[in-house]
Amino acid sequence: MAKHNRKRFFVDFTVQGALLARTAMYWGFCLFTVATMLIIWRAMTGPPALFVDQLSELWQRFAPALVASLLLLPLVLMDTVRTSNRFAGPIFRLRRTMKALARGESVRPIHFRDQDFWRDMAEDFNAIAARMHDTPSAASNDSEAPLDADQPLVTQG
């Protein structure tokens, strides 16, 4: 398989940006949930105190954990982007090559990196591209209506 290093940190910013936003959102929801649970726990089990005093105590006790969590967040976000590159990169290359094939250009077989997801999709695409290359009339046959994505494929056996 291909052993090329990635040249771009973001391959598909729309997809990867959405993943980063959701990861940060989950982090925020997690902190909010834990803080709410701690406040309720303190109110139920501790001596009566003003809400402001409970928040102050919560901050004093758990601020280091919040700071540690905040310091880890960029590492988690970076890992999210790196992991998403394993599926966004192959789809990016597949789409680029599909567009070239649709324009009638001759395309070379595509190969994904060893750690990429959907490596079998490259093999499937290469088989389709080879078939289209071998039968150029199949690519330019306009006599048939395009298939509707919702229609099941029917083959004659």
LODO-811616 format. One line per field, with one value per residue (C-alpha): residue number from 1; residue in one letter; x, y, z. Coordinates in nm, 4 decimals, padded with zeros to 6 digits. Layout:
<sites>
gumi = NUM/...
fiti = A/...
u = X/...
v = Y/...
w = Z/...
</sites>
This chain:
<sites>
gumi = 1/2/3/4/5/6/7/8/9/10/11/12/13/14/15/16/17/18/19/20/21/22/23/24/25/26/27/28/29/30/31/32/33/34/35/36/37/38/39/40/41/42/43/44/45/46/47/48/49/50/51/52/53/54/55/56/57/58/59/60/61/62/63/64/65/66/67/68/69/70/71/72/73/74/75/76/77/78/79/80/81/82/83/84/85/86/87/88/89/90/91/92/93/94/95/96/97/98/99/100/101/102/103/104/105/106/107/108/109/110/111/112/113/114/115/116/117/118/119/120/121/122/123/124/125/126/127/128/129/130/131/132/133/134/135/136/137/138/139/140/141/142/143/144/145/146/147/148/149/150/151/152/153/154/155/156/157
fiti = M/A/K/H/N/R/K/R/F/F/V/D/F/T/V/Q/G/A/L/L/A/R/T/A/M/Y/W/G/F/C/L/F/T/V/A/T/M/L/I/I/W/R/A/M/T/G/P/P/A/L/F/V/D/Q/L/S/E/L/W/Q/R/F/A/P/A/L/V/A/S/L/L/L/L/P/L/V/L/M/D/T/V/R/T/S/N/R/F/A/G/P/I/F/R/L/R/R/T/M/K/A/L/A/R/G/E/S/V/R/P/I/H/F/R/D/Q/D/F/W/R/D/M/A/E/D/F/N/A/I/A/A/R/M/H/D/T/P/S/A/A/S/N/D/S/E/A/P/L/D/A/D/Q/P/L/V/T/Q/G
u = 00.0000/00.0974/00.3444/00.3161/00.2961/00.0017/00.0686/-00.2429/-00.3706/-00.7324/-00.8410/-01.2113/-01.2687/-01.6476/-01.6471/-01.3481/-01.4597/-01.7971/-01.6201/-01.4049/-01.7087/-01.8935/-01.5919/-01.5590/-01.9349/-01.9245/-01.6334/-01.8368/-02.1469/-01.9382/-01.7953/-02.1399/-02.2894/-02.0120/-02.0322/-02.4107/-02.3841/-02.1225/-02.3361/-02.6406/-02.4349/-02.2911/-02.6353/-02.7839/-02.5050/-02.3349/-02.4425/-02.6812/-02.4968/-02.5663/-02.5459/-02.2641/-02.0667/-02.1193/-01.9941/-01.6904/-01.6083/-01.6617/-01.4228/-01.1564/-01.1733/-01.2040/-01.0321/-00.7123/-00.9154/-01.0794/-00.7403/-00.6008/-00.9044/-00.8609/-00.4933/-00.5851/-00.8579/-00.6184/-00.4575/-00.7990/-00.8959/-00.5681/-00.6212/-00.9754/-00.8412/-00.5697/-00.8194/-01.0673/-00.7898/-00.8025/-01.1486/-01.1603/-00.8359/-00.9497/-01.2859/-01.1092/-00.8828/-01.1724/-01.3874/-01.1022/-01.0351/-01.4067/-01.4387/-01.1434/-01.2975/-01.6327/-01.4549/-01.3301/-00.9708/-00.7581/-00.6926/-00.4322/-00.5409/-00.5783/-00.4226/-00.4951/-00.2414/-00.1963/-00.3722/-00.6600/-01.0147/-01.2066/-00.9078/-01.1420/-01.3289/-01.0133/-01.0046/-01.3716/-01.3155/-01.0086/-01.2166/-01.4838/-01.2238/-01.0546/-01.3882/-01.4713/-01.1272/-01.1733/-01.5208/-01.5210/-01.8653/-02.0131/-01.9030/-02.0528/-02.3757/-02.6427/-02.9292/-03.0143/-03.1711/-02.9598/-03.0470/-03.2442/-03.0556/-03.3712/-03.4384/-03.3041/-03.0594/-03.2091/-02.9847/-03.0840/-02.9492
v = 00.0000/00.3636/00.4938/00.8674/01.1109/01.3457/01.6943/01.8632/01.8690/01.9258/01.7250/01.8131/02.1053/02.0755/01.7189/01.7519/02.0889/01.9372/01.6545/01.9033/02.1110/01.8030/01.6843/02.0229/02.0293/01.6849/01.8024/02.1048/01.8954/01.6497/01.9287/02.0808/01.7437/01.6634/02.0113/01.9854/01.6426/01.7675/02.0667/01.8457/01.5906/01.8630/02.0147/01.6754/01.5421/01.8508/02.1038/02.3755/02.6509/02.9296/02.8370/03.0894/02.9251/02.5831/02.7115/02.8658/02.5386/02.3459/02.5796/02.5489/02.1692/02.0962/02.3846/02.1772/01.9016/02.1592/02.3046/01.9558/01.8784/02.2057/02.1261/01.7856/01.9201/02.0333/01.6875/01.5245/01.7612/01.6933/01.3198/01.3618/01.5350/01.2731/00.9903/01.1621/01.1950/00.8164/00.8376/01.1955/01.1475/00.8350/00.9910/01.3059/01.1001/00.8837/01.1875/01.3579/01.0448/00.9860/01.3401/01.2800/00.9529/01.1263/01.3833/01.0943/01.1172/00.8097/00.7508/00.5479/00.2957/00.4540/00.3121/00.4274/00.4393/00.1345/00.2966/00.4431/00.3187/00.1834/00.0354/-00.2158/00.0776/00.1627/-00.1899/-00.1656/00.1709/00.0418/-00.2465/-00.0027/00.2298/-00.0622/-00.1792/00.1695/00.1956/-00.1400/-00.0509/00.3214/00.2981/00.2103/00.5458/00.7459/00.5498/00.8206/00.6049/00.4762/00.6964/00.7441/00.5236/00.6723/00.6270/00.4938/00.2276/-00.1208/-00.2578/-00.5387/-00.7716/-01.0291/-01.3668
w = 00.0000/-00.0266/00.2305/00.1638/00.4516/00.4648/00.3335/00.4708/00.8280/00.7195/00.4172/00.4252/00.6604/00.6440/00.7759/01.0041/01.1400/01.2294/01.4119/01.6039/01.6980/01.8214/02.0192/02.1893/02.2484/02.4139/02.6292/02.7400/02.8081/03.0081/03.2248/03.2724/03.3704/03.6174/03.7723/03.8044/03.9638/04.2094/04.3062/04.3613/04.5546/04.7759/04.8351/04.9274/05.1495/05.2912/05.5466/05.4281/05.2423/04.9980/04.6301/04.5787/04.8593/04.7034/04.3670/04.5349/04.7114/04.3881/04.2069/04.4791/04.4794/04.1103/03.9302/03.8844/03.7170/03.4899/03.3954/03.3276/03.1144/02.9265/02.8639/02.7225/02.4930/02.2144/02.2135/02.1849/01.9025/01.7194/01.7526/01.6213/01.3097/01.2616/01.2963/01.0657/00.8061/00.7830/00.6238/00.4907/00.2944/00.1096/00.0245/-00.0990/-00.3286/-00.4411/-00.5280/-00.7152/-00.9198/-00.9828/-01.1200/-01.3527/-01.4670/-01.5264/-01.7464/-01.9573/-01.8394/-01.7989/-01.4303/-01.2518/-00.9890/-00.6479/-00.3345/00.0166/00.2969/00.5186/00.8150/00.6108/00.6391/00.3406/00.1581/-00.0058/-00.1613/-00.3584/-00.4978/-00.5958/-00.7626/-00.9467/-01.0848/-01.2062/-01.3597/-01.5364/-01.6715/-01.7984/-01.9561/-02.1305/-02.2602/-02.3394/-02.5000/-02.1598/-02.0204/-02.3063/-02.3531/-02.3208/-02.4470/-02.1004/-01.8363/-01.5247/-01.2314/-00.9479/-00.6202/-00.4535/-00.7172/-00.6491/-00.9018/-01.1075/-01.3016/-01.5553/-01.4685
</sites>
